[in-house]
Amino acid sequence: FTYHEKHEKFVVPEMRSKSDFAVMHYAGRVDYYSDKWLMKNMDPLNENVVQLMQNSTDQFLAGIWKDAEFAGMGVTELNDTVFGVRTKKGMFRTVGHMHKEQLNKLMTTLRNTFPHFVRCIIPNHDKKVG
């Protein structure tokens, strides 16, 4: 909180305000409340989307989604209902979390490659020998 209090877009709420903090967006001030922040900002997945991805004819796409299992409407420890995807291990994964995992896998793959570059010093627009 104190780290951002001097930022021009961050607004510290007045004493009577019920909000925890406010941000000045292009359209004006938006008040934010921190209670149940995580529950309100979980990215839900529709069951049809999960099934569509799992049944894709693209083997790569189907492989990414093979372990996803639609949880439907479940009850959490806080007795709040959420929609989402659970892995076979039972851990709730949001769309953002899955994207982050996939991006990390991609970066690992890229770091483990040994790219080779061929530099063309004299362009051969006619594609002729010599």
DSSP file (Angstrom, degrees, kcal/mol; ACC not computed):
  #  RESIDUE AA STRUCTURE BP1 BP2  ACC     N-H-->O    O-->H-N    N-H-->O    O-->H-N    TCO  KAPPA ALPHA  PHI   PSI    X-CA   Y-CA   Z-CA
    1    1 A F    >>        0   0    0      0, 0.0     4,-0.8     0, 0.0     3,-0.6   0.000 360.0 360.0 360.0 -50.6    0.0    0.0    0.0
    2    2 A T  T 34  +     0   0    0      1,-0.2     4,-0.3     2,-0.2     3,-0.2   0.775 360.0  64.8 -69.4 -24.7    2.7    2.5    1.0
    3    3 A Y  T 34 S+     0   0    0      1,-0.2     3,-0.3     2,-0.1    -1,-0.2   0.864 113.4  31.1 -64.3 -35.7    4.8    1.5   -2.0
    4    4 A H  T X4 S+     0   0    0     -3,-0.6     3,-2.0     1,-0.2     6,-0.3   0.457  88.6 100.2-102.2  -2.8    2.1    2.8   -4.4
    5    5 A E  T 3< S+     0   0    0     -4,-0.8     7,-0.2     1,-0.3    -1,-0.2   0.717  84.0  50.2 -63.2 -19.9    0.6    5.7   -2.4
    6    6 A K  T 3  S+     0   0    0     -4,-0.3    -1,-0.3    -3,-0.3     2,-0.2   0.504  83.8 112.1 -93.7  -4.4    2.7    8.3   -4.3
    7    7 A H  S X  S-     0   0    0     -3,-2.0     3,-1.0     1,-0.1    -3,-0.0  -0.469  72.0-130.9 -71.2 139.8    1.7    7.1   -7.7
    8    8 A E  T 3  S+     0   0    0      1,-0.2    -1,-0.1    -2,-0.2    -3,-0.0   0.745 105.9  48.0 -64.4 -24.6   -0.6    9.5   -9.6
    9    9 A K  T 3  S+     0   0    0     -5,-0.1    15,-3.2    14,-0.1     2,-0.4   0.587  95.7  85.1 -92.3 -11.4   -3.1    6.8  -10.6
   10   10 A F  E <   -A   23   0A   0     -3,-1.0     2,-0.5    -6,-0.3    13,-0.2  -0.786  61.3-165.0 -95.3 131.6   -3.4    5.3   -7.0
   11   11 A V  E     -A   22   0A   0     11,-3.1    11,-2.0    -2,-0.4    -5,-0.1  -0.968  14.5-142.1-121.7 126.4   -5.8    7.0   -4.7
   12   12 A V        -     0   0    0     -2,-0.5     9,-0.1    -7,-0.2     8,-0.1  -0.740  33.9-118.0 -81.6 127.2   -5.9    6.5   -0.9
   13   13 A P        -     0   0    0      0, 0.0    -1,-0.1     0, 0.0     9,-0.0  -0.243  26.2-104.4 -68.3 154.4   -9.5    6.4    0.2
   14   14 A E    >   -     0   0    0      1,-0.1     3,-1.1     2,-0.0     5,-0.1  -0.277  36.8-102.9 -69.6 164.2  -11.0    8.9    2.6
   15   15 A M  T 3  S+     0   0    0      1,-0.3    -1,-0.1     3,-0.0     0, 0.0   0.837 121.7  48.1 -59.8 -35.5  -11.6    7.9    6.2
   16   16 A R  T 3  S+     0   0    0      2,-0.0    -1,-0.3     0, 0.0     2,-0.1   0.592  89.4 106.7 -83.5  -9.7  -15.4    7.5    5.6
   17   17 A S    <   -     0   0    0     -3,-1.1     0, 0.0     1,-0.1     0, 0.0  -0.411  60.5-151.6 -72.6 143.5  -15.0    5.5    2.4
   18   18 A K        +     0   0    0     -2,-0.1    -1,-0.1    15,-0.0     2,-0.1   0.596  68.4  98.2 -87.7 -12.3  -15.7    1.8    2.5
   19   19 A S        -     0   0    0      1,-0.1    14,-0.2    14,-0.1     3,-0.1  -0.387  67.8-143.8 -76.7 155.7  -13.3    1.0   -0.3
   20   20 A D  S    S-     0   0    0     12,-2.4     2,-0.3     1,-0.3    13,-0.2   0.801  77.9 -18.0 -87.9 -32.7   -9.8   -0.2    0.4
   21   21 A F  E     - B   0  32A   0     11,-1.5    11,-3.3    -9,-0.1    -1,-0.3  -0.969  60.8-140.7-162.2 168.1   -8.1    1.7   -2.4
   22   22 A A  E     -AB  11  31A   0    -11,-2.0   -11,-3.1    -2,-0.3     2,-0.4  -0.968   4.8-152.5-137.0 152.2   -9.0    3.4   -5.6
   23   23 A V  E     -AB  10  30A   0      7,-2.3     7,-2.2    -2,-0.3     2,-1.0  -0.987  18.4-131.5-126.2 134.5   -7.4    3.6   -9.1
   24   24 A M  E     - B   0  29A   0    -15,-3.2     5,-0.2    -2,-0.4     2,-0.1  -0.759  33.8-177.2 -86.1 103.4   -7.8    6.5  -11.5
   25   25 A H  E >   - B   0  28A   0      3,-2.4     3,-1.3    -2,-1.0     0, 0.0  -0.378  45.1 -94.1 -90.0 175.2   -8.6    4.9  -14.8
   26   26 A Y  T 3  S+     0   0    0      1,-0.3     3,-0.1    -2,-0.1    -1,-0.1   0.814 127.9  47.8 -60.8 -29.6   -9.1    6.8  -18.1
   27   27 A A  T 3  S-     0   0    0      1,-0.3     2,-0.3     3,-0.0    -1,-0.3   0.504 125.7 -85.4 -90.8  -4.3  -12.9    7.0  -17.4
   28   28 A G  E <   -B   25   0A   0     -3,-1.3    -3,-2.4     2,-0.0    -1,-0.3  -0.825  69.8 -19.2 132.2-171.8  -12.5    8.1  -13.8
   29   29 A R  E     -B   24   0A   0     -2,-0.3     2,-0.4    -5,-0.2    -5,-0.2  -0.482  49.2-166.8 -75.6 136.4  -12.0    6.8  -10.3
   30   30 A V  E     -B   23   0A   0     -7,-2.2    -7,-2.3    -2,-0.2     2,-0.3  -0.989  11.3-145.0-125.8 122.6  -12.8    3.2   -9.5
   31   31 A D  E     -B   22   0A   0     -2,-0.4     2,-0.4    -9,-0.2    -9,-0.2  -0.659  14.3-158.5 -86.6 140.3  -13.0    2.0   -5.9
   32   32 A Y  E     -B   21   0A   0    -11,-3.3   -12,-2.4    -2,-0.3   -11,-1.5  -0.931   6.2-155.5-122.1 144.7  -11.8   -1.5   -5.0
   33   33 A Y        -     0   0    0     -2,-0.4   -14,-0.1   -14,-0.2   -15,-0.0  -0.969   5.8-155.3-119.5 131.8  -12.6   -3.7   -2.1
   34   34 A S    >   +     0   0    0     -2,-0.4     3,-1.6     2,-0.1     4,-0.2   0.605  58.6 110.6 -87.2 -11.0  -10.2   -6.4   -0.9
   35   35 A D  T 3  S-     0   0    0      1,-0.3    -2,-0.1     2,-0.1   -15,-0.0  -0.483  98.8  -4.5 -68.3 131.3  -12.7   -8.7    0.8
   36   36 A K  T 3> S+     0   0    0     -2,-0.2     4,-2.0     3,-0.1    -1,-0.3   0.784  87.3 152.8  56.4  32.3  -13.1  -11.9   -1.2
   37   37 A W  H <>  +     0   0    0     -3,-1.6     4,-1.2     1,-0.2    -2,-0.1   0.915  69.2  46.7 -56.1 -48.6  -10.8  -10.4   -3.9
   38   38 A L  H  4 S+     0   0    0     -4,-0.2     3,-0.3     1,-0.2    -1,-0.2   0.895 110.7  51.8 -64.9 -40.4   -9.5  -13.8   -5.1
   39   39 A M  H >4 S+     0   0    0      1,-0.2     3,-0.7     2,-0.2    -1,-0.2   0.871 111.2  47.8 -65.1 -36.0  -13.0  -15.3   -5.3
   40   40 A K  H 3< S+     0   0    0     -4,-2.0    -1,-0.2     1,-0.2    -2,-0.2   0.724 112.9  48.8 -76.7 -21.3  -14.3  -12.5   -7.4
   41   41 A N  T 3< S+     0   0    0     -4,-1.2     2,-0.4    -3,-0.3    -1,-0.2   0.129  75.2 122.3-111.3  20.7  -11.4  -12.6   -9.8
   42   42 A M    <   -     0   0    0     -3,-0.7    41,-0.1    -4,-0.2    -3,-0.0  -0.679  64.2-126.1 -79.3 135.7  -11.2  -16.2  -10.7
   43   43 A D        -     0   0    0     -2,-0.4    52,-0.8     1,-0.0     2,-0.1  -0.732  26.7-143.1 -85.1 111.9  -11.5  -16.8  -14.4
   44   44 A P        -     0   0    0      0, 0.0     2,-0.4     0, 0.0    40,-0.2  -0.422   6.0-147.8 -76.9 151.2  -14.4  -19.3  -15.0
   45   45 A L        -     0   0    0     -2,-0.1     2,-0.3    50,-0.0    39,-0.1  -0.966  14.6-128.9-116.0 134.0  -14.3  -21.9  -17.7
   46   46 A N     >  -     0   0    0     -2,-0.4     4,-1.7     1,-0.1     3,-0.5  -0.595  16.3-128.6 -78.5 140.5  -17.4  -23.1  -19.4
   47   47 A E  H  > S+     0   0    0     -2,-0.3     4,-2.4     1,-0.2     5,-0.2   0.865 109.0  56.4 -57.2 -38.1  -17.8  -26.9  -19.6
   48   48 A N  H  > S+     0   0    0      1,-0.2     4,-2.5     2,-0.2    -1,-0.2   0.863 104.2  52.6 -64.1 -36.0  -18.4  -26.7  -23.3
   49   49 A V  H  > S+     0   0    0     -3,-0.5     4,-2.3     2,-0.2    -1,-0.2   0.930 110.2  47.4 -65.3 -45.2  -15.1  -24.9  -23.9
   50   50 A V  H  X S+     0   0    0     -4,-1.7     4,-2.4     1,-0.2    -2,-0.2   0.935 114.5  46.2 -62.1 -46.9  -13.2  -27.6  -22.0
   51   51 A Q  H  X S+     0   0    0     -4,-2.4     4,-1.9     1,-0.2    -1,-0.2   0.892 111.1  52.9 -64.0 -39.9  -14.9  -30.5  -23.9
   52   52 A L  H  < S+     0   0    0     -4,-2.5    -1,-0.2    -5,-0.2    -2,-0.2   0.920 112.0  45.2 -60.7 -44.8  -14.4  -28.7  -27.2
   53   53 A M  H >< S+     0   0    0     -4,-2.3     3,-1.1     1,-0.2    12,-0.2   0.898 112.1  51.1 -67.2 -40.9  -10.7  -28.4  -26.5
   54   54 A Q  H 3< S+     0   0    0     -4,-2.4    -1,-0.2     1,-0.2    -2,-0.2   0.828 113.8  45.0 -65.7 -31.4  -10.4  -32.0  -25.3
   55   55 A N  T 3< S+     0   0    0     -4,-1.9    -1,-0.2    -5,-0.2    -2,-0.2   0.239  84.4 134.3 -97.3  12.6  -12.1  -33.3  -28.4
   56   56 A S    <   -     0   0    0     -3,-1.1     6,-0.1     1,-0.1    -3,-0.1  -0.287  58.4-137.7 -62.9 145.2  -10.2  -31.2  -30.9
   57   57 A T  S    S+     0   0    0      4,-0.1     2,-0.8     5,-0.0    -1,-0.1   0.672  86.2  92.2 -76.3 -16.7   -8.8  -32.9  -34.0
   58   58 A D  S  > S-     0   0    0      1,-0.2     4,-2.6    -5,-0.1     5,-0.2  -0.714  70.3-155.9 -77.3 110.7   -5.6  -30.9  -33.5
   59   59 A Q  H  > S+     0   0    0     -2,-0.8     4,-2.1     1,-0.2    -1,-0.2   0.837  90.0  53.7 -61.0 -35.9   -3.5  -33.3  -31.4
   60   60 A F  H  > S+     0   0    0      2,-0.2     4,-1.7     1,-0.2    -1,-0.2   0.948 111.8  44.2 -63.8 -48.6   -1.4  -30.5  -29.9
   61   61 A L  H  > S+     0   0    0      1,-0.2     4,-1.3     2,-0.2    -2,-0.2   0.915 114.2  49.4 -63.5 -44.4   -4.5  -28.6  -28.7
   62   62 A A  H  X S+     0   0    0     -4,-2.6     4,-0.6     1,-0.2    -1,-0.2   0.868 108.4  55.3 -62.9 -36.2   -6.2  -31.7  -27.4
   63   63 A G  H >< S+     0   0    0     -4,-2.1     3,-0.6    -5,-0.2     4,-0.4   0.859 103.0  54.5 -65.7 -36.5   -3.0  -32.7  -25.5
   64   64 A I  H 3< S+     0   0    0     -4,-1.7     3,-0.3     1,-0.2    -1,-0.2   0.883 117.2  36.7 -62.9 -37.8   -2.9  -29.4  -23.7
   65   65 A W  H >< S+     0   0    0     -4,-1.3     3,-1.3   -12,-0.2    -1,-0.2   0.399  86.0 102.0 -97.0   1.1   -6.4  -29.9  -22.3
   66   66 A K  T << S+     0   0    0     -4,-0.6    -1,-0.2    -3,-0.6    -2,-0.1   0.828  85.4  44.1 -60.8 -34.0   -6.3  -33.7  -21.8
   67   67 A D  T 3  S+     0   0    0     -4,-0.4    21,-0.4    -3,-0.3    -1,-0.3   0.539  89.6 106.7 -88.3  -6.5   -5.8  -33.4  -18.0
   68   68 A A    <   -     0   0    0     -3,-1.3     2,-0.4    19,-0.1    19,-0.2  -0.515  48.2-172.5 -75.4 139.6   -8.4  -30.7  -17.5
   69   69 A E  E     -C   86   0B   0     17,-1.3    17,-2.7    -2,-0.2     2,-0.3  -0.991  26.1-121.7-134.5 123.9  -11.6  -31.9  -15.9
   70   70 A F  E     -C   85   0B   0     -2,-0.4    15,-0.2    15,-0.2   -24,-0.0  -0.481  19.7-164.7 -68.9 128.0  -14.7  -29.6  -15.6
   71   71 A A  E     -     0   0B   0     13,-2.0    -1,-0.2    -2,-0.3     2,-0.2   0.636  17.1-158.7 -89.1 -14.4  -15.6  -29.3  -11.9
   72   72 A G  E     -C   84   0B   0     12,-0.6     2,-0.7     2,-0.0    12,-0.6  -0.473  59.7 -16.1  68.9-142.4  -19.0  -27.8  -12.5
   73   73 A M  E    S+C   83   0B   0     -2,-0.2     2,-0.2    10,-0.1    10,-0.2  -0.869  80.6 173.8-100.9 116.5  -20.3  -26.0   -9.5
   74   74 A G  E     -C   82   0B   0      8,-1.6     8,-1.0    -2,-0.7     2,-0.5  -0.680  30.0-121.0-118.5 171.2  -18.3  -26.8   -6.4
   75   75 A V  E     -C   81   0B   0     -2,-0.2     6,-0.2     6,-0.2     2,-0.1  -0.961  26.0-156.5-115.8 128.5  -18.2  -25.6   -2.8
   76   76 A T    >   -     0   0    0      4,-1.7     3,-1.8    -2,-0.5     5,-0.0  -0.306  38.4 -91.8 -92.7 179.8  -14.9  -24.2   -1.5
   77   77 A E  T 3  S+     0   0    0      1,-0.3    -1,-0.1     2,-0.1    -2,-0.0   0.774 127.9  55.1 -62.8 -25.6  -13.7  -24.0    2.1
   78   78 A L  T 3  S-     0   0    0      2,-0.1    -1,-0.3     1,-0.0     3,-0.1   0.352 115.1-116.6 -90.0   7.1  -15.3  -20.6    2.3
   79   79 A N  S <  S+     0   0    0     -3,-1.8     2,-0.4     1,-0.3    -2,-0.1   0.740  72.0 135.6  61.2  25.8  -18.7  -21.9    1.2
   80   80 A D        -     0   0    0      0, 0.0    -4,-1.7     0, 0.0     2,-0.4  -0.810  54.2-126.5 -97.7 145.0  -18.5  -19.8   -1.9
   81   81 A T  E     +C   75   0B   0     -2,-0.4     2,-0.3    -6,-0.2    -6,-0.2  -0.740  32.0 177.4 -93.5 141.4  -19.5  -21.3   -5.2
   82   82 A V  E     -C   74   0B   0     -8,-1.0    -8,-1.6    -2,-0.4     2,-0.4  -0.970  23.6-140.4-139.0 153.2  -17.1  -21.2   -8.1
   83   83 A F  E     +C   73   0B   0     -2,-0.3     2,-0.3   -10,-0.2   -10,-0.1  -0.920  48.8 105.1-108.6 141.2  -17.0  -22.5  -11.7
   84   84 A G  E     -C   72   0B   0    -12,-0.6   -13,-2.0    -2,-0.4   -12,-0.6  -0.989  62.7 -69.0 177.1-167.5  -13.7  -23.7  -13.0
   85   85 A V  E     -CD  70  93B   0      8,-1.0     8,-2.5    -2,-0.3     2,-0.4  -0.920  33.9-163.1-113.9 136.4  -11.4  -26.5  -14.0
   86   86 A R  E     -CD  69  92B   0    -17,-2.7   -17,-1.3    -2,-0.4     6,-0.2  -0.946  15.3-133.5-116.3 141.4   -9.9  -29.0  -11.6
   87   87 A T    >   -     0   0    0      4,-1.6     3,-1.8    -2,-0.4   -19,-0.1  -0.323  38.0 -96.7 -78.6 173.1   -7.0  -31.2  -12.4
   88   88 A K  T 3  S+     0   0    0    -21,-0.4    -1,-0.1     1,-0.3   -20,-0.1   0.742 127.8  61.3 -64.0 -20.7   -7.1  -34.9  -11.5
   89   89 A K  T 3  S-     0   0    0      2,-0.1    -1,-0.3     1,-0.0    -3,-0.0   0.625 117.2-116.1 -78.9 -13.9   -5.1  -33.9   -8.4
   90   90 A G    <   +     0   0    0     -3,-1.8     2,-0.4     1,-0.3    -2,-0.1   0.456  66.0 142.1  95.3   1.6   -8.1  -31.7   -7.4
   91   91 A M        -     0   0    0      1,-0.1    -4,-1.6    -5,-0.0    -1,-0.3  -0.634  53.2-122.3 -80.2 130.8   -6.3  -28.3   -7.5
   92   92 A F  E     -D   86   0B   0     -2,-0.4     2,-0.5    -6,-0.2    -6,-0.2  -0.552  30.3-169.2 -72.2 131.0   -8.4  -25.5   -8.9
   93   93 A R  E     -D   85   0B   0     -8,-2.5    -8,-1.0    -2,-0.3     2,-0.1  -0.985   6.7-152.9-127.1 124.3   -6.8  -23.8  -11.9
   94   94 A T     >  -     0   0    0     -2,-0.5     4,-2.4   -10,-0.1     5,-0.2  -0.374  34.1-104.8 -84.3 170.0   -8.1  -20.6  -13.4
   95   95 A V  H  > S+     0   0    0    -52,-0.8     4,-2.5     1,-0.2     5,-0.2   0.912 123.8  51.7 -59.9 -43.1   -7.6  -19.6  -17.1
   96   96 A G  H  > S+     0   0    0      1,-0.2     4,-2.2     2,-0.2    -1,-0.2   0.890 109.1  49.4 -62.0 -40.1   -4.9  -17.2  -16.0
   97   97 A H  H  > S+     0   0    0      2,-0.2     4,-2.2     1,-0.2    -1,-0.2   0.909 111.7  48.4 -66.0 -42.4   -3.1  -20.0  -14.1
   98   98 A M  H  X S+     0   0    0     -4,-2.4     4,-2.5     2,-0.2    -2,-0.2   0.895 110.7  51.4 -65.0 -39.5   -3.3  -22.4  -17.0
   99   99 A H  H  X S+     0   0    0     -4,-2.5     4,-2.5     1,-0.2    -2,-0.2   0.918 109.7  49.9 -62.2 -43.4   -2.0  -19.7  -19.4
  100  100 A K  H  X S+     0   0    0     -4,-2.2     4,-2.3     2,-0.2    -2,-0.2   0.907 110.8  49.3 -62.8 -42.6    1.0  -19.0  -17.1
  101  101 A E  H  X S+     0   0    0     -4,-2.2     4,-2.1     2,-0.2    -2,-0.2   0.925 112.4  47.5 -61.9 -44.7    1.8  -22.7  -16.9
  102  102 A Q  H  X S+     0   0    0     -4,-2.5     4,-2.2     1,-0.2    -2,-0.2   0.884 111.3  50.9 -65.6 -38.4    1.7  -23.1  -20.7
  103  103 A L  H  X S+     0   0    0     -4,-2.5     4,-2.5     2,-0.2    -1,-0.2   0.896 109.3  51.0 -65.6 -40.2    3.8  -20.0  -21.1
  104  104 A N  H  X S+     0   0    0     -4,-2.3     4,-2.2     2,-0.2    -2,-0.2   0.894 109.8  50.1 -63.3 -39.8    6.4  -21.3  -18.7
  105  105 A K  H  X S+     0   0    0     -4,-2.1     4,-2.3     2,-0.2    -2,-0.2   0.909 111.0  49.5 -63.9 -41.9    6.5  -24.6  -20.6
  106  106 A L  H  X S+     0   0    0     -4,-2.2     4,-2.6     1,-0.2    -2,-0.2   0.931 111.0  48.7 -62.0 -46.2    7.0  -22.7  -23.9
  107  107 A M  H  X S+     0   0    0     -4,-2.5     4,-2.3     1,-0.2    -1,-0.2   0.877 110.3  51.8 -63.7 -37.3    9.9  -20.7  -22.4
  108  108 A T  H  X S+     0   0    0     -4,-2.2     4,-1.4     2,-0.2    -1,-0.2   0.921 110.7  48.4 -62.8 -44.1   11.5  -23.8  -21.0
  109  109 A T  H  < S+     0   0    0     -4,-2.3     3,-0.3     1,-0.2    -2,-0.2   0.921 112.3  48.4 -61.8 -44.8   11.3  -25.4  -24.5
  110  110 A L  H >< S+     0   0    0     -4,-2.6     3,-1.2     1,-0.2    -1,-0.2   0.884 109.5  52.4 -64.7 -38.4   12.8  -22.3  -26.1
  111  111 A R  H 3< S+     0   0    0     -4,-2.3    -1,-0.2     1,-0.2    -2,-0.2   0.790 106.6  54.6 -67.8 -26.5   15.6  -22.1  -23.6
  112  112 A N  T 3< S+     0   0    0     -4,-1.4    -1,-0.2    -3,-0.3     2,-0.2   0.384  93.2  91.8 -89.0   4.2   16.5  -25.8  -24.3
  113  113 A T    <   -     0   0    0     -3,-1.2    -3,-0.0    -4,-0.2     0, 0.0  -0.580  66.0-144.5 -95.5 162.2   16.9  -25.2  -28.1
  114  114 A F        -     0   0    0     -2,-0.2    -3,-0.1     2,-0.0     2,-0.0  -0.771  23.0-160.3-124.5  83.8   20.0  -24.4  -29.9
  115  115 A P        -     0   0    0      0, 0.0     2,-0.4     0, 0.0    -2,-0.0  -0.348   1.3-156.1 -69.7 145.6   19.0  -22.0  -32.8
  116  116 A H        -     0   0    0     -2,-0.0     2,-0.4     2,-0.0    -2,-0.0  -0.972   4.9-155.4-120.5 136.0   21.3  -21.6  -35.8
  117  117 A F        -     0   0    0     -2,-0.4     2,-0.6     2,-0.0     0, 0.0  -0.920   4.2-156.7-115.4 137.3   21.1  -18.5  -37.9
  118  118 A V        -     0   0    0     -2,-0.4     2,-0.6     2,-0.0    -2,-0.0  -0.958  12.8-155.7-111.3 120.6   22.2  -18.3  -41.5
  119  119 A R        -     0   0    0     -2,-0.6     2,-0.8     0, 0.0    -2,-0.0  -0.846   6.4-146.3-100.7 126.9   23.1  -14.8  -42.6
  120  120 A C        -     0   0    0     -2,-0.6    -2,-0.0     1,-0.2     0, 0.0  -0.818  16.5-178.6 -92.4 110.5   22.9  -14.0  -46.3
  121  121 A I  S    S+     0   0    0     -2,-0.8    -1,-0.2     1,-0.3     0, 0.0   0.927  76.9  31.1 -76.4 -46.2   25.6  -11.4  -47.0
  122  122 A I  S    S-     0   0    0      2,-0.0    -1,-0.3     0, 0.0     2,-0.0  -0.942  90.1-132.2-114.9 112.0   24.8  -11.0  -50.7
  123  123 A P        -     0   0    0      0, 0.0     2,-0.6     0, 0.0     3,-0.1  -0.326   8.6-152.4 -63.8 143.2   21.1  -11.4  -51.5
  124  124 A N    >   +     0   0    0      1,-0.2     3,-1.0     2,-0.0    -2,-0.0  -0.737  23.7 167.2-116.6  78.6   20.3  -13.6  -54.4
  125  125 A H  T 3  S+     0   0    0     -2,-0.6    -1,-0.2     1,-0.3     0, 0.0   0.812  78.9  49.8 -64.8 -31.2   17.0  -12.2  -55.7
  126  126 A D  T 3  S-     0   0    0     -3,-0.1    -1,-0.3     2,-0.1    -2,-0.0   0.588 101.6-135.5 -83.9 -10.0   17.2  -14.2  -59.0
  127  127 A K    <   +     0   0    0     -3,-1.0     2,-0.3     1,-0.2    -2,-0.1   0.905  54.1 143.4  55.0  46.7   18.0  -17.4  -57.1
  128  128 A K        -     0   0    0      1,-0.0    -1,-0.2     0, 0.0     2,-0.1  -0.888  55.2-105.0-116.2 147.6   20.7  -18.4  -59.5
  129  129 A V              0   0    0     -2,-0.3    -1,-0.0     1,-0.2     0, 0.0  -0.426 360.0 360.0 -68.4 141.2   24.0  -20.1  -58.8
  130  130 A G              0   0    0     -2,-0.1    -1,-0.2     0, 0.0     0, 0.0   0.439 360.0 360.0  90.9 360.0   27.2  -17.9  -58.8
